[in-house]
């Protein structure tokens, strides 16, 4: 039997990326070593050493590339750079019978045209897209920039620009005027996008058009100089981690990116009729709101390609995977595993790179210890001496692979340092210092986002959507800071509500009926809502009867608003309702947000807002006052409903909240209650008009006290009192309360909003919260009888001052002479007020994960009184806590206050948490495992001390040593 001929593989491109592709094809080929060819723009000695034939020419010359491939009998081609794909080289190769890893010209527009990509994905309802608009003229550009707001925009020239076509507010554009001028430079075609803030990461996937193989996620370093400074480059290096995540990236965030990649493949097929055969490389931003797409590339990234191909398992069949992808079938059957190791790639680049690169000098690689993990880029070989000569761009990329990122970075650093020539590299790529700084930035963004992240609402409508206008007005005025309209859906393509949405920059989607049954249609709508990350649904003139399945799927999350206090005046519409109220001589009226159920108008009220009926009211004046209540009411409703959990009965707006502990899964529960306020932190919020995070503080102060009993918070009620209701302020506060409840799995089941004229000064209000939790009788904490000398203390980091000690905080600020809007001396990029209003950290979910192991003996919430006064509350007689202050570094706010106040450390320890917000008492044998669990839940956890034997009267029960390491003296 004649053996099958070996494949002949053409690699298009001549950089380090293509060198790594060529090497991987020969190393990971399941014993079928291919014959390699290369067509590149320059001669690469590393690639040439692997090839049977090599030609230099213009890579976008379709005919010449195809002729070269046909002449040498190529059966497969792998295209590295973007320019040949954009030119249609993949189509030309397929036309001469060569299978290609690389999309067609039409499909490569996913990279080649920013406008095409965003419009396509928006059309197909993909979640995770930034707000954007496409422009082919200057008309409307300034207005859209102003709508996004100063510092909140990115401008992208359409087409391939070699990474030079994107400019970001703040980094490249100092003002809207500069942005407008850059838009002119980008004509005739550009896109303006919302600026995303967070941490970037990359995900590469190989596709045969139906199946995707995802590679480990990576993070690259674009800036030329250390500390993320200097001009942007093609990439100075990148890293990946052994767990195939990143230090700031959760499984859920990565899964969101994978879902987007899969949906994009489907959308491209639907749009063009062609399967996507090649590599789809997504650039993503992890933000406080989740995973968002920055852009797509239609090929392997550089330097990311060097990392992922160096991680291929020895058993991986990279050649077979490329053949399957190019054939458009069979990729699922090919083995392509990646080792569970970390990688770090560093590029050596010429002095002067990227703007005025040195060239023509000798590059000496003789000192490399692992030359098989060095990939040549912009170098040529001297024809006489054979020496490598730099040609002006990224010169050599080296990769370190090891069990930990620290080890991989050290290997890469040793190798890149061994390369000699007029070169430099970024020593900080992949280092713990830089990676940790990015993690810290992400944590800071998420902490700020906790008080900013809105609930996503979808609107379903069939008509003009006039009653949506008060909601849009409330959004524009800031009254609905706790919510955002993510999507407007209509069953009618010409429904004016869709245009109303577009005019306000809201995504509009027509879902055609197309003869579908009610159930099938509603299933399609549900799919669109879920893809957009919708959490609550609002009906506005929706002229369809909803199926029972839709009502069940969105039970207690789909609402309508009625302009009366239901059940009174039910069934009426618009002015009819207000006329009926006046005719009945009602003393008060308002609006009701109510659930939508299968039986029309039968849903229970969710939220009601009231106002008095004045003697001189007309239907129009009454309508105006009721409409003013609709924005806050609609804010309350979706926020509250987003907190629903098993066990909640009834609805907000009744006389009380009901909760079924059996439905929540409890067998022998003990109920635990707690109540608290926010203290004088309220004064800062009221003085600055920043109310969005105070509600989170309120929830945290109550539920953190419940968890120390081992109790899971079940439901929460709030009390908001003011002299005269400010609907914008109240909406922000309630929004924060709801977000706090949602973050800890606690249902917001009700509350009281009280107006007491004369009791509070204008602009002042008070807050109180009440929560009930449950714990199985056998799991109640603390277990005092088990606590003994030798037990270990695990500390969980705080987010800052939390909500205690603000009388002293305000005195410190007064002494400093700073205003609330001054830059915070201890928090870059934040005002003093914003930094001090950082919300109290919620410890519920992480501590529940720990307590459910039944290895935790006690928990102490570190509030007013600090460590010295809160730890004794959970310790039995006979033991004392010895705390080592060198085990953690307090947030910078405490050092600043220590310096300004000149207060003794002992006083500060008894006033503030000083960086530790919760303490666990555990057995030393369980400490490591519990620290790992807590860190997996996102906590900064560390062993901070131990328990010792203690005789009553022999000194304090808590000692804190090592505070001199904080440098506060």
N, C-alpha and C positions, 0 to 999 in steps of 0.2 A: 504494500500500500504506500503510495507516494505521500510523504509528509506535506502538510499545508505550507505554502510559501510564507516566509517570515514577513511581517508587515514592514512597509516602507513609510516612515513618518516624516512629514515636513513640519518643521517649526518655523513659524513666521515671526521675526523679531530677533534682536541681537543684543539685548541687555542682560542684566543679572537675572531678571525674571525668567527669560527664555533659557538661560544657562541652567537654572534650577529645574525647569520643565524638561529639558533634554536629559539632564542627569536622572530625574525621577523616572522617565520613560525607560531608561536602560537598567536602572536598579530595581524597579518594581514592575516586572513584566511577566511574571509567572513562567519564567524559563524561556520566553519567546523574544530574545533580544532583538529589537528592531534595527533595521537599517535607517539611520537618521540623515535627514537633509535639513539645510537651513537657508532661508532667504531673509536677509536683514539689511538694514540701512548702513551697517558698518561691519567690519570683520571682528569677531569676538574670538580670541584664541581659545578660551575655555570651551565654547560651543564647537568650534572648528575641530578640536581634538576628538570630539565625539561623533563627527559627521563624515559621511562618505562623499558628500558634495555640498558646496557652499557657494552662494551667489550673493553679491552686493548690488543693491539697486533701490529704487523707490518702492517702499512697501505698499503704497496705494496704487501702484501700477497693476491693475487687475490682470491684464493680458499677459504681462511678463511673468508674474507670479504663477499663473495657471500654466503657462508654457514650460516653466522650470519644473513644476510638479509633474506634468505629463511626460516630459522628456526623461525623468528619472523614475517613473513608475510609482509615484506616491499613491498609497492607498488611504492614508489618513493625514490630516493636517491639524495642527494646534496653533491657533493665532493668539499671539501675546498682546500686542498693543491695540489701542482703540482706533487709530487712524485707518488701518487696513479694513477693519470691520465696517467703519463708517463709509468707506469707499466702495464696499461691495465685493471685497476679495473672497469672502466665504461663498458668495453666489457664483463667482467665476470658477472657483475650485470645484464646487458641486457640479457645475455644468460640464466639467471634463471628467467626472466620475470619481472625484476624491471626496471621501467623507470628512466632515469638518467639525472640530470642536470650536464653535464660534457661531453666533447667530447671523442671520441674513442681514442685508443692509436695512430692510424694513424693521426688523426686530431690534437691531442695534441702536435704533433711535431712542431706546430706553436710556441709553447713555448720551447719544449724540444730540438730543434735544430735551432740555429741561422742561420746556413747555409740553412737549408730547408726553413725557413720562408723568408729570403731575396731572395733566388733564385726563389721561387714560385711567390712572388709578383712582382719581376722583370720580370719574364716570362709572367705574365698577364698584364704587362704595367701599374702598379700602380704608380701614382705620389707620391712625398714626401718621396722617399727612399734616404738614403745617398749613396754615392759611396762606393763600397765594392768589395772585392775579397775573395774567399774561398780557403783555403790551406789544403792539406793533407800531405804535406812535406814542408821542409824549402825552397825549390827552388822558387825563385822569391819574397820571403817575404821581404827581405831587399830592393829590388828594388822598390817594391810597397810602402813601408814606405817612401822611399826617394822621390818617385813621389808625395805622399800626402804632404810631407814636414814636417820638424821638428815641433813638437807640434800640428800636425793636424791629429792625428790618434787615433783610439780606437781598442784594441785587445780583442776579445771575444772567450773564449774557447767554443767549441761546446758541447752541452749537458747540463743537469741540474747541476748547480754548487752552488745552494743555495745562489745566489747573489754574489758569490766570484770569478766568472770567468771572470769578465770584468775589464780591466785596461785602464786608460785614460792617454794620453800624458799630461804632466804637473802636473796632480794630483797624478799619481802613477808611471809614467815612465819619467825619466829626459832626456833621450836621445834615439836616434835610436838604439844604442848598447844595452841599457837596454831592449828596445822593442823587439829586435831580441832574446835576452835570454828568455824573457817571452813567445815568440812564441814557442821556443823549449819546454818549460814547458807544453804548451797547446797541443803538438802533442798527438795523431795523427790527430787532426782535429780542425781547428780554422778559424776565420774570421777576416780580418782587414777591418775596416770601416773608412770613413771620420769622423772626429770629428765635432760634431754639437755644436754650441755656441748659447745660448739663455736661455729660461726659460722652465723647464719641466712641463708637466701637464699630468693627467691621465683621460681616458675616459673608463667607463665600460658599456657594452651593453649586454643585455640578448637576446639570439637568439633561435628561433625554427627551424633554418635552412633556413627560407625565410624572416621572419620579425624580426626587431631588436627594442628593447626598450632601449633607451639611458638614462643613469643616469646622474645626474649633474656632471660636470667636477670638478676635485680636484687637489690640489697640495700637495705633501707630503714632508717630511723633512727627508732625509736619514742619514745625519751626526749625530753622537752621541751627540755632544756638541753644546752649543749655539753659534750663529754666524756662523752656517754651518761649524763647525770645527770638527776635530776628525775623527775616522774611520767610514766607511759606516756601516749601520745597515739594518735590515729588514724594518725599518721605525719608527721614533720617534713620528710621529703624522702627521696629514693632516688637510686641511681646505677646505671648499667650501663656495660660496657666495650666497646670497639670490636671485640674478638675474640669477642664474644658468650659470654664466660665471666666470671669474676670473679677478682680477684688470688689468692684462696685456693682457687678451684674448678677442679678438673681436668675433662677431658672425661669420664672414667669416672664421676666423682661426678655430673655433670650428666646423663649417660646413665641413671644409676640413677634419678634423679628423673623423667625422661621415661618410663622404663619403668613406674614407679609410676602416673603419670598415665594411661597407656594401660590398665594393668591395672584401675585404678579405674573407668574408663568401662565396661569389660567386666563388672566385678563389679556395678555399678549396674544394668546391663541385665539381668543374670541374676537380680538380686534383685527388681526392680520390673517387668520386662517392657517398660520404656520406654527409648528412646534418650536419651542425654544431649545436649541441643542448647543449647550456650551456652559460657561460659567456665568452665574449671576452674582455680582458682588455688591452687597448693600452696605452703604454707609449710614449708620444710625446714630441718633442722639438719645441717650437715656436722660429724661428730664424728670422734674417733680411730678409731671402728669403721666409719665410712662414712656414707652419706646416710640420714637418718631423717626420717620425716614428723612434723611438729608438728601441722598441721591443714589442712583444706581450706576454701576459700571457693568459693561457687557463682557468682562474678561477677568483674568486673574489680576489681583492688585499687586503693586510693587511698592513696598517690600513684603507685603503679607504672603505672597506666593512662596517666598524663601522659607518662611516659618512653617507653613502648613505642609509643604512637600517634604521638609526635613523631619516632620513628625509621622510620616507614613509608617505603618507597621511593616516589619519585614514580609509578612504574608500578604500585604496589600497588592492588588493587581491594578496599578495606575494605568498601564497600557490598556488593559481590558475595559476599565471604566471609561477611558477616553473613546475607545471604539464603540462601546454601547451608547454613550452620549451622542456621538456623531451619527450613529445609525438611527437614533430616535427610538430605541427600544432596548430592553434588557438590562438597564442600569441596576434595577433592584436585585438582580441575580449575581452581580459582581461584588466581590469582597474588597472593600476599601476602608479598612479600619485605621484609625489614628492612635498613636501611642498616648497613654495617659501620662505625658511628660510635659514639662514647661519648656518654652523656647524663647530666645531673645535674639533678634537680628539687629546688627549695627552696620551702618554704611560708612566706609571711609570715602571722603569726598575731597576734591581739590581745594586748596586755599583760594578764597574769593568766591566760592560757590554760595548761592546760585547765580549771582548777578555778573561777576567778573572772574570766572574760574581760570585758574592757572591750567596750562596744558603743555604737552610735549616733554614732561619729565618722566624719569624712570620710576616704576612702581616695583618694589622688591617684596616678594611673598615668601622668601626663603625661611623666614622665622615662624611660619605657621605650623602649629602642632596638629591641626585637623584640616588639612587642605581640601578634603572632600566636602566640607561644609562652608567653603568659601566660593562665592559665585562672582564671576567677572562681569563688570558692567561696561563703562565707557573707557575701554583700553584697547590698544592694538599691539601687535608684536613687531618689534624692529626686525626687518627682513634680514639684516646682517647678524646682529648679536642675539636675536631671539628674546631680548628684554621686553618687558611689558611697558608700554608708553601710554600715559594718561591722555585722553582726548577731550576732557573738559567738563564732564558731568559726573554723576555718582559712579565711583570707580570700582569698588569691591564691596560686596555685602557678605558678612560672616554671620553664622548662626551658632548659638550655643544651645544645646539640648541637655536637660538634666531633670532630676526628680523635683526640684523646687525652682521657682523663678530666681531666687537669690543665686543659686548655683549656676543656672543657665546664663544669667547676666554676667557673672564672673568669668565664665568660659568665653563668652562673646567679647568681653572687654580685653581679656588676655590676647585673644586672636587679633582683634582689630588694632590693638596697640603694637603688635608685632609687625604690621605692614609698614614699610618704610617708603617715604616719598614726601612731596609737598602736599600733605594731606591733613585733614582734621576729622574728628568725629564727635558725636555727642556722647560724652561719658555717662550721662544720666539716663540714657534710654533703658527702661526696665529696672532701674534701681529702686530699692525700697523707699528711699526718700521721695522720689518723684511720684511713684505709684501711690504712696500713702498720702501725698499732698492732693492727688486727684480724688482719692477716696474721701478725704476730708472735705474737699470742695463739693463733692456729690452729696455728702451727708448734710452739709450746710444748705445746699440748694433744696434738698428734700425737707429739711426743717422749716425753711422759709416757705416752701410750697405747701406745707401742711396747713398753713393759714390762708393760702391763696387758691388751692386746687378746688375748682368748682365741680358740682354735680352735673353730669351731662344729660341734657333733656332733648328728646325728639318731639317734634310737633307734627301731628297728622291733620291735614286740612284739605278741603275740596273747593273752597270758595275764596273770597277776597282776603280773609284772615284779618278783618278789621279789629276783632277783639284781641288779636295778638299784639297790636300796637302798644297798649299799655305795658306789656311785658318788655317789648323792645325798648320802650322809653325808659323803663326801670333799669334795664341792662346798661343803656347808654349813660344814665345818670349815676350809676354805681349802686343803686338800691338792691340789685340782684348780684352782689359780689359772690354769693355762695353758689351760684348756678350759672350755667351757660347753655345756650341752645346750640347743640352740635349738629342738628340735622332737621330739615323740614321735608316731609314726604307727602306726596299727593297722588291720588288715583287718576287725576286729570292732568294731562300734559300742559294745558293752557291755564291752569288754575292761577289766578293772580297772587295767591299766597306764595307760590314759588318765586315769582319775581320780587315780591316783598322781601323774601329771605335773601335773595341775591343782592339786593340793594343794601342790605345790612351786613354783607360779607358772610352770610350763613350758607352753608352747603345745602343745596336744594336737589331733591331727587324725585323723579317721576317713576313710579312703579306701575306699569301698565297692567290692566286687568286681563286682557288677551284671552277672554273666554274661560278663565280659570274659575273654579268653584270658590266660594267664600273662604273655605278652609285653606285651599291651596294659595289663594291670594294673600291671606293673612300670614301664612307661613313664609312667603317671599318677603313680606314687610318685616316680619320678625328677624329674618336673616340679615336684612339691611341694617336694622337697628342694632343688632348684636355686633355686626362688623364695625359699626361706628362707636362701639363702647357705650351705648346708651344705657342709662340707669333708671330713667323715668320717662313716661310718655304723657304728653298733654294733647288733648283733642281740641281743635279749634275749627268749628264748622266742618266737621268731617262727615260727609254725606254717605256713609256706609254703616250698615249694622255689623258689628264685630262678631266674629265667630266665638263660640264657647271656648275653643282651644286658645284663641288669642287672649281672651279675658283671663283664662286660667294661667297662661304663660306669664302674663304681665299683672297678675293679681296683686292688688295693693300697690302697684307701681304705675298704673295708668289712671289718669285723673282728668276731670273736666272742671271748669269753673263756672259757677252760677252766681248771678248778681243779686242774691238775697240770702237770708239766713235760713237755709233749708232745715226742716222740710217745709217751712212757710213759703208760699208763693212759688211752689214748684210748677214746672211745665211752661212758664212764661219765658219770653225772650226780650232782651234789650230793654227799651223804654217801657214796654208793657209791664215789666216787673216793677219798675219804679213808680209807675202810675198806680199799680195795685197797692203798693206799700203806702202811698199817700192817701189813697181812697180808703184804706183800712184804718187810717189814723195811727199807724204803728209809731212807737216812740223811738225805735232804733232799727237799723238795717245794716247791711254789709254784704260780704261776699262769702261764698262757701266753695272750697275746693273739695270735690267728692270723688270717691272711687267710681270707676266705670265697671259695670258688671254686665253679664249677658242680658239680663232684664233691664230695659232702658229706664234710666233715671232712678234705679233702685239702689244704687251704691251708697254706702255710708259716708257721712261727712269726714273729711280728713283734717281740714283747717278752716276756721272761721275768723274773719276780721270784722269788727263792728264799728259803727259810727252812729251818732245821734241824728235823728231826723229833726231838722230845724223848722220852726213855724212858717218861715217864708220860702221853704224849699219848693222847687219845681222838679218835674221829672228829670230835666237836663242838669240842674245843679246837683241833684241827688246822685245821678249817674256819674258826674265828675268826681264826687267825693268817694263813691264806691270804687271807681276805677283806680283811684290813688291807693286803695288798699290791696288791689289785686297783685301788684308786683311782690310785696312782702309775703302775701299769702301763698303765691306760687313758689316763692323761694322756700318758705317753711315746708311746704308739702313734699316736694321731691327730696329735700334734704332729710326730712324726717323719715320718709319711706325708704330711703337708701340705708337706713339703720335697722330695718326690720330683721328679725331673727326668729328662729323656732321658739314657740312659746308665747309670742305676742298675740293678744286677743283684743278685739274691739278696734278703736281708732282714736286718733288725736281729735280733740274737740268735744269729747264726751265729758262726763262728770268725774271720770277717773280712768287710770290705766289698768288693764287687766293682763295678767301673765300666768301661763300654765306651766309649772315646773316639770310636770310629767312630760308634756310635749317637748320640753327642752332636754329631756333625756335623764332627769334626775330620779333616783330611786328612794333615797333616804336623806333628803336635803335639809340643811339648816340654813335659814335665811339670815343674811348679814346686811345691815343697812349702814349708810353713811351720808353725811351732809357736810357741806363746806361752802366757802366763798372764795374770792380771789384776793381780798384784802386791798391794800392801797396801790397795788399794780394798776387798778382801775383808774387811778388819777392820771397816770401817764397816758393811757388810752384815751381818756376824755380830753386831756389837754392837747393831744395831737390829732384827734379824730381818727385814730387807727384802732378799729374795733374788731378786726377780722380774726385775731388769734385769742382774744380774751375768753371766748367760749371754749376753746380747747383747754385753756388753763383751768376753767371751772370743772370740766369733765375729769381732767387728770387729777386734780386735787382730791376729788371724791373717789374715783375708781381705784386710784393707786392705794388708797387706804383699805379698800375692800380686798385687794389681792393679798395683802399681808396676812389676812385671815385664811388664805387659801381659796377665797371665794371668787368665782367668775361673775363679773358684773352682768346682770340680766337686763335691767331697764333703768332709765334715767328720766327725771322730771326737772324742769328749770323754773326759776322765778325771776322775772325781769320787771323792775319797778322804776318809774320815772315820773317827773311832774307833768310832762306832756310828751306823748309818744312821737319820737323821731323815727319814721318808718325805715329810713336808710340805715340809721345806726342799729335799730332793732334787727333788721334783716341781716346785717353783718354779724352781730353777736350770735343770733340763732344759727346762722350758717356755721360759725365756728363750733358751737355746741354740737350740731349734727355731725360735723366732720370728726370731732373728737369721739363721739359715740360710735361712728362707723369704723374708726381706726381700732377700737378695742372690742368690737363685736357686741356692743351694748345698744339696746333699742331705745330710741327717744320716743316715749309713749305719751308725753303730754307736758304741760307747763302752764304757767300763769303769766300774763302780761298785764301789769297793773299801772294805771294812770292815777296819780295822786297829786293833783295841783296843790302847790304850797308846801308839799313835803320835801321836794327836791328842787334845787336851783336849776335854771335852764342849762341843758347840756350834760347834766349829771344823771346817773342812774346807778342802781345797785343790782347785784346778781347773787343768786344762791342756787345751789344744785343739790339734788337728792337722788341717791341711787340705791338699788337693792341688788344684792348678789346672792349666789347660792353655792354651798359646798357640801359634798357628801359628808355625813357625820364623822366617818372614819378618817377624813382628810383635813380636818380643821387644824389650822396653824395658830400660834406656834406649838410645837410638841416639846414643851418645857422639860418633860421627864427624860427626853432623849439627848438634850443638849449637855455637852460635857467638855472639860478642858481638852485641848488638842483639836477641837473642831475649827474649821477654816471659815474665814469671812471672804465672800466674793462680792466685790463692788461693781455696780453698773454705772457707767458714766452719765452725767446729767447734760442737759442741753444748755445750761447756763444757770441763771439765778433761780429759775422756776418761779414760784409765786409767794415766797416768804422773804421778809427782810426789806421790803420796799420803802419803809419809812427811812431806814438808813441809806438805801440806794438813792432816794431823792435828796437827802442831805449831802451825799457825796457829789451828786451832779451839781447841786447848788454851789458847793465849795469849788468845784472844778471850773465854774464860770461858763460852762458849755450850754448851748441851747439844745432843745430836743432834736432839731433838724441838723445839728452839726455832725460832721463825720465822726463815727465812733472811733476813739483812739485804739481800740482793741479788736475791731472787726472791719477788715477792708471791704469797701464797697457798700457799707450799711450806715444809715444814720444812727445817732445815739438812741433815739426812740425805738427804731426797728430792732436794734440789737438787744435792747433791754426787754422788749416785748416778745422775744423768742419764746414760743409757748413751752409750758411745762411738759416734760417728756412723759409719754404714756408707757408704762411698763407691763401692761396687762398681758399682751400676747406672749411676750418673751418669758415672763414669769410663770404663766400658765404652762408653757412648754416644759419649764423646769419642774414645777410642782407636780405635774402629772407623772413624773418618774418616781414620785414618792421618796425622793432622796433629799428633799429640802426640809430642814428642821424648823426654820423660822425665816421670816422676811421683815425688814424694817424699812419703812418709807422715810427718807431723810428730808424733813421739812424744817419748820422753825425750831431752833434748838440745835440743829446740826447733828453731827455724829455723836457728840458727847451726851445729848439728851434724848435722842431717838433710839439708839441701840439698846440702852438699858430696858426699854419698854418691852423687849422680846427676850430678855435674858433672865434665867432663874438666879436665885441667890447662890453664891458659891462659885460663880465664874465671872471673869472680867474680860473685856475685849482689848486686845493690844493691836492697834492700827498702825500700819507702816505707810506714812505719807509719800514715801519715795516710789510706791507702787503705781501711782497715777500722776498725771499732770493736769491740774485744774484748768478749765477754760480761761482764756485771757482776761475775761471781764473781772474775775476775782483779783487777779494781780493788779489790774488798773485801780479797782476800788481800794485795795490795800494801800497802794501808793498814794492815792489822793486823800484817803481818810486818816492814814497813819495809825490806824487802829491796831492793837496787838493781835497776833495770829489767833490767840485763844478766844478773843471776842468774835473774830470772824468765823471761827469754827463753831461757835455757839449761836451764830446768826444765820449762816448760809450753809448750803449743802457742800460748798467748796469742791464741786466736781463729781461727787458721788450721790446719786439720787435714790438708790435702792441698794440694800445689803442683804445677802443671803447667808444663812448659817448652815453649813453642810459638813458632813464627815470628810476628813482628808482623803479617804479612799475614793470619794465620789467627785472631788473638786475638779479634776481635769475634764471628766466627761461632761459635767454641768457647765463648765466654762465653754466647752465646744458647742453645746446646745444653745447657750445664750448668744454666742457669737454668730452662730448660724441664723439666729433670729434677728440679727442686725445690731446687737448690743456691743458696746465697748466694755468687755467684762475682764476682770483680773482679780487674782487673789490679793487682798489688801491687808490681811492680818489673820489673827488666830485668837482662840479663847484660852485663857489660863485660869488656874485655880485662884480663888479670891476669898478673903475673909471679910465679912461685913464690918465696915468701919475702918478698914485698912486702905483708905484712899478711894479715889473715884473708880467707878465700874468701867470706865472707858479711858484709855490713854492713847493719844495720837503723837507719834514721834516722827522725826525726819522732815518736818515742815520747812526746815531751813533750805531744803532742796528746791522749794518753790521760789526762793529768791525774793520773798516779800519783805524781809526785814529792812 
